[in-house]
Amino acid sequence: MLACLALAPLAGARGLDTNFATNGIDILSEGGADVHAIAHLPRPDGGSAVVFAYQTVNSCPAERWCLVVERFADNGFFIGQNYTSVTANFTRVSAAAIDSQGRIVVVGNHKIGSGPDHDFRIVRLTPQGALDGSFIREVSFDVANSDWRDEALAVAIDATDRIVVAGSANTSNIGDVEFGIARLLPTGTLDPAFNNGGKRRIPYEVIPGRSFAIATAMSIDSAGRIVIGGNVLDLNLGRVRIGMARLLPSGDYDTTWCQTTCTANVYPAIHSGRSVTYFGNINDPRTHTVAALAVNGSNQVAIVGDHTVSVQQGYAMTFDTAGNWNAEKSLNGAATDPDGASATMGGVAFISPSDLIVTGVAGYSSSNLSWFFAQRLVNSASTSS
């Protein structure tokens, strides 16, 4: 699995869009509070919305995360912002998506009581960014003898505004986790047409009887299939691999993904809807993450994340529609000293059938210097389906 994605300059203008916010940059400062940007979402009526999570100010309770949404017109003009505080009640905020009506769905988790119990937390905001009090949901995958820690880490919305949430779900083996997937109807109720109840687990038993897998990224393809990526730990080797899965709209495995076998699948027993792959050489003592996932119009898949041997760097990887590995590239944000630079990937999008835009943050820990980067990767996927 050698690097074989080519880099090219961004087509056309490469600078910031100075019409957006302040000289192309939107910064939210809350008087020293901890603030995270969660998502920048295109609004269906034009313009965009930026979702931030913050702590400790504006009546946000202790040990909770609250939300603020900033809205921008199509020309980048700032429209306004809206805060939600107490009733959002997140212990952690992870991801957001926007539906066809401009409503924003935000997911994370909520700690229950003083013990280890956490549930998926799902809230919906109005197109203006206000909390929709009729849509605040929690989803639990609790099973006997588990520590009941379920965490939502990714969200996607399909063509009919059904909400798909992915993350981790504990098992009855203390410490074991599996991909946890839930689908909600636009009303907020679990969708009974999805796996006969609205939720399901996806195990990755790379060690017989044990699963250590967390779903961290997701997209929905043109056929309505749910494509999921995440982290899979091989405890015997001490390595975190890349876990992939594709589900039919019914919630069943799509067995055409890595059917029987596929290129660069590490564990042959895991197939027919699931696969486990890697960046670089299979024998490298490498740890991986999956930060983001995209699907093009031909249903080919791209992921970005980080890989670490001695220094953390980014990667991009593509797969064909059958789940076969197609291409990959290591990324360091154009650092002049790539061996000394680290990178953390943030996003990926197809801009043509075979070209990607990837984003992340790179820098040198020795000099406390870091920067945002965006790169275009060309010929990253076959144009055939």
C-alpha positions in Angstrom: 0.0 0.0 0.0 2.3 2.7 -1.3 1.4 6.4 -1.4 -0.1 7.1 -4.8 -2.3 10.1 -4.6 -0.9 13.1 -6.5 -0.9 16.6 -5.0 -2.0 19.6 -7.1 -2.5 23.3 -6.3 -6.1 24.3 -5.6 -7.8 25.4 -8.9 -8.5 29.1 -9.3 -8.3 31.3 -6.2 -6.3 29.8 -3.3 -6.8 32.5 -0.7 -9.4 33.1 1.9 -12.9 34.3 0.8 -12.7 37.8 2.2 -16.5 38.2 1.8 -17.0 35.6 4.5 -17.1 36.9 8.1 -14.0 38.9 8.8 -11.5 38.6 5.9 -12.5 35.0 5.4 -12.2 33.9 9.1 -14.9 33.4 11.8 -13.6 33.4 15.4 -15.8 33.0 18.4 -14.2 34.2 21.7 -16.0 33.8 25.0 -13.8 35.5 27.5 -11.4 32.7 28.1 -13.9 29.9 27.9 -13.1 26.6 26.2 -14.6 26.9 22.7 -14.6 24.3 20.0 -15.8 24.7 16.4 -18.0 21.6 15.7 -19.1 22.1 12.1 -19.5 24.6 9.3 -22.7 23.6 7.4 -24.2 24.9 4.1 -27.8 26.0 4.6 -30.3 24.8 2.0 -31.6 28.3 1.4 -28.1 29.6 0.8 -25.4 30.8 3.2 -24.1 28.7 6.0 -24.2 28.1 9.7 -21.2 27.5 12.1 -21.8 25.4 15.2 -19.6 26.0 18.3 -19.6 24.2 21.6 -18.4 26.1 24.7 -18.2 25.8 28.5 -18.4 27.9 31.7 -19.9 31.1 30.4 -23.3 32.4 29.4 -25.1 30.3 32.0 -23.6 27.0 30.7 -23.7 24.6 33.7 -20.5 23.2 35.2 -19.2 20.0 33.5 -21.6 20.6 30.6 -21.1 21.8 27.0 -23.5 24.3 25.5 -24.0 25.5 21.9 -23.9 28.7 19.9 -24.8 28.9 16.2 -23.6 31.7 14.0 -25.4 32.3 10.7 -24.1 33.8 7.5 -25.8 34.9 4.2 -24.7 33.5 0.9 -22.4 36.5 0.4 -20.7 35.8 3.7 -22.5 38.6 5.6 -23.0 37.8 9.3 -26.7 37.5 10.1 -26.7 36.6 13.8 -26.1 34.1 16.5 -28.1 32.1 19.0 -27.0 30.5 22.2 -28.4 27.4 23.8 -27.3 26.6 27.3 -28.9 24.5 30.1 -31.4 22.4 28.2 -28.8 21.2 25.6 -27.1 19.3 28.5 -24.2 17.7 26.7 -21.3 16.1 28.5 -19.5 16.1 25.2 -20.4 17.6 21.8 -19.0 15.7 18.8 -20.7 16.4 15.4 -23.5 18.2 13.6 -25.4 18.0 10.3 -28.1 20.0 8.6 -31.4 18.7 7.1 -33.4 19.8 4.0 -35.3 22.3 6.0 -32.2 24.0 7.5 -32.6 22.4 10.9 -29.3 21.5 12.6 -28.9 18.2 14.4 -26.1 18.1 17.0 -24.9 14.9 18.6 -22.7 13.9 21.5 -23.2 12.2 24.8 -24.8 12.8 28.2 -23.5 11.4 31.5 -26.3 9.8 33.6 -25.9 10.2 37.3 -22.6 9.8 39.1 -21.6 6.5 37.6 -20.0 5.6 34.3 -23.3 5.5 32.4 -23.4 7.7 29.2 -26.0 7.8 26.4 -26.1 9.2 22.9 -27.4 12.7 23.1 -29.2 14.1 20.1 -30.7 17.6 19.9 -32.1 19.6 17.0 -31.9 23.4 16.5 -34.3 25.5 14.4 -32.9 27.1 11.2 -32.3 30.2 13.3 -30.2 28.2 15.7 -32.6 28.1 18.7 -33.1 24.8 20.6 -36.1 22.8 19.4 -37.6 21.8 22.7 -39.7 19.1 21.0 -36.6 17.3 19.8 -34.2 16.3 22.5 -33.4 12.6 22.5 -31.2 10.1 24.2 -30.3 6.6 22.8 -28.9 3.8 24.9 -27.3 0.5 23.9 -27.2 -0.7 27.6 -26.7 -4.4 28.1 -26.3 -6.4 31.3 -22.8 -6.4 32.9 -21.5 -3.5 30.8 -20.4 -0.1 32.1 -23.1 1.5 30.0 -20.9 4.0 28.3 -22.4 4.8 24.9 -21.0 7.8 23.0 -22.2 9.4 19.7 -19.4 10.7 17.5 -20.8 11.2 14.0 -24.1 12.1 12.4 -25.5 12.1 8.9 -29.0 12.9 7.5 -30.5 11.1 4.5 -32.6 12.3 1.6 -35.8 11.9 3.6 -34.3 13.8 6.7 -33.9 10.6 8.7 -31.0 11.0 11.2 -28.3 8.4 11.4 -26.0 8.6 14.5 -22.8 6.5 15.0 -20.4 6.0 17.8 -19.4 3.4 20.4 -21.5 1.0 22.4 -20.2 -1.0 25.3 -20.7 -4.8 25.5 -21.2 -7.2 28.3 -17.4 -7.8 28.3 -16.2 -4.9 30.5 -14.0 -2.7 28.4 -15.1 -4.0 25.0 -16.8 -1.7 22.6 -18.5 -2.0 19.2 -19.8 0.4 16.6 -23.2 1.6 17.7 -25.6 2.9 15.0 -29.0 4.4 15.5 -31.5 5.9 13.0 -34.2 8.4 14.0 -37.2 9.5 12.0 -37.6 13.3 11.5 -40.0 13.2 14.5 -37.1 12.1 16.7 -38.4 8.5 17.4 -36.2 5.5 16.6 -37.0 4.2 13.1 -38.6 0.8 13.4 -37.6 0.1 9.8 -33.9 0.2 10.7 -32.8 -3.2 12.0 -36.3 -3.9 13.5 -36.1 -1.3 16.2 -33.9 1.7 15.2 -30.5 0.7 16.3 -27.8 -1.9 15.9 -24.2 -2.8 16.8 -21.3 -3.7 14.5 -18.6 -5.9 16.2 -15.1 -6.3 15.0 -13.8 -9.4 16.7 -10.2 -9.3 15.5 -9.5 -11.3 18.6 -12.1 -14.1 18.9 -14.8 -13.1 21.3 -13.5 -9.6 21.9 -14.3 -6.3 20.1 -12.6 -2.9 20.5 -14.2 -0.7 17.8 -15.4 3.0 17.8 -17.3 4.6 14.8 -16.0 8.1 14.3 -17.1 9.1 10.8 -20.0 8.5 8.5 -21.7 9.4 5.2 -24.8 8.3 3.2 -24.3 7.4 -0.4 -26.6 7.9 -3.4 -28.3 4.5 -2.8 -29.1 5.4 0.8 -26.5 3.1 2.2 -24.7 4.1 5.4 -20.9 4.1 5.1 -19.1 4.1 8.4 -15.4 4.4 9.4 -13.7 4.2 12.7 -11.0 2.7 14.9 -10.4 -1.0 15.5 -7.9 -2.1 18.2 -6.0 -5.4 17.8 -5.1 -5.9 21.4 -2.6 -8.7 20.7 -0.6 -6.4 18.4 -1.2 -3.2 20.2 -2.2 -1.5 16.9 -5.3 0.5 16.0 -6.5 -0.2 12.5 -9.1 1.4 10.2 -12.5 -0.2 10.4 -15.0 0.2 7.6 -18.6 -0.9 7.2 -21.5 -0.3 4.8 -25.2 -0.9 5.8 -28.2 -1.1 3.6 -31.1 1.3 4.4 -32.7 -1.5 6.2 -29.8 -1.7 8.7 -28.5 -5.0 7.3 -24.9 -5.4 6.2 -24.4 -4.6 2.6 -22.6 -7.8 1.7 -21.3 -6.3 -1.6 -18.8 -4.3 0.5 -15.7 -6.5 0.8 -17.7 -9.5 -0.3 -15.8 -12.6 0.8 -12.5 -10.7 0.4 -11.2 -7.3 -0.7 -7.9 -5.6 -1.3 -5.9 -4.7 1.9 -8.4 -6.3 4.3 -6.2 -7.3 7.3 -8.5 -9.9 8.8 -10.1 -12.3 6.2 -12.8 -13.4 8.6 -14.2 -9.9 8.7 -16.0 -9.2 5.4 -19.4 -9.0 3.7 -20.3 -5.6 4.9 -17.2 -4.9 7.1 -13.5 -4.6 6.5 -10.3 -3.6 8.5 -7.5 -1.9 6.6 -4.4 0.1 7.3 -2.1 2.8 6.0 1.4 2.1 4.7 2.9 -1.3 5.4 0.9 -4.0 7.2 3.8 -4.7 9.6 4.4 -1.1 10.6 3.7 -0.6 14.4 1.2 2.1 13.3 -1.8 3.6 15.1 -4.7 5.1 13.0 -7.7 7.3 13.5 -10.5 8.2 11.1 -11.5 11.8 11.2 -13.9 12.2 8.3 -15.5 10.3 5.4 -17.0 11.3 2.1 -18.8 9.4 -0.8 -18.9 10.6 -4.4 -21.7 10.3 -6.9 -20.4 6.9 -8.0 -20.4 5.7 -4.4 -16.6 5.5 -4.1 -15.4 6.3 -0.6 -12.7 8.6 0.8 -11.5 8.9 4.4 -8.9 11.0 6.2 -7.4 10.6 9.6 -4.1 10.4 11.4 -1.4 7.7 11.4 1.4 7.5 14.0 4.6 5.5 14.3 6.9 8.1 15.9 5.3 11.3 14.6 1.6 11.8 14.0 0.8 12.7 10.4 -2.3 12.8 8.3 -3.4 10.4 5.6 -6.0 10.3 2.9 -7.3 7.0 1.5 -9.9 5.9 -1.1 -11.9 2.8 -1.8 -13.9 1.6 -4.8 -17.6 0.7 -4.5 -16.8 -2.9 -3.5 -14.6 -1.8 -0.6 -11.3 -2.5 -2.3 -8.4 -0.2 -1.3 -7.7 2.2 -4.2 -5.1 4.8 -3.2 -3.5 6.6 -0.3 -1.3 9.6 0.6 0.5 10.7 3.7 -0.1 14.4 4.6 1.9 16.9 6.6 0.4 20.2 5.6 3.3 21.2 3.3 5.7 21.3 6.2 9.3 22.1 5.1 10.6 19.5 7.6 8.1 16.6 7.2 9.9 14.4 9.6 9.6 16.9 12.4 6.0 18.0 11.7 2.8 16.6 13.0 -0.6 16.8 11.4 -4.2 16.3 12.5 -6.8 15.9 9.8 -10.2 17.4 10.0 -12.2 17.0 6.7 -12.5 15.6 3.3 -14.8 16.2 0.3 -15.0 15.1 -3.3 -14.9 18.0 -5.7 -15.0 15.8 -8.8 -15.4 12.0 -9.4 -11.6 11.6 -8.7 -10.4 14.7 -6.9 -10.5 15.5 -3.2 -10.1 18.5 -1.0 -8.7 17.6 2.4 -8.2 19.9 5.4 -6.3 19.7 8.7 -3.9 21.4 11.1 -0.1 20.9 10.9 2.8 22.2 12.9 6.0 21.8 14.8 5.6 21.0 18.5 9.2 22.0 19.1 8.5 25.6 18.1 4.8 25.8 19.2 3.9 26.7 15.6 0.8 25.4 13.8 -1.3 26.3 10.8 -4.5 25.3 9.0 -4.1 23.7 5.6 -6.2 22.7 2.7 -4.9 20.5 -0.2 -6.3 19.1 -3.4 -5.5 15.5 -4.2 -5.9 14.5 -7.8 -6.6 11.1 -9.4 -7.5 9.8 -6.0 -10.3 7.5 -7.1 -11.2 5.6 -10.3 -14.0 7.2 -12.3 -15.5 3.9 -13.1 -18.2 2.5 -10.8 
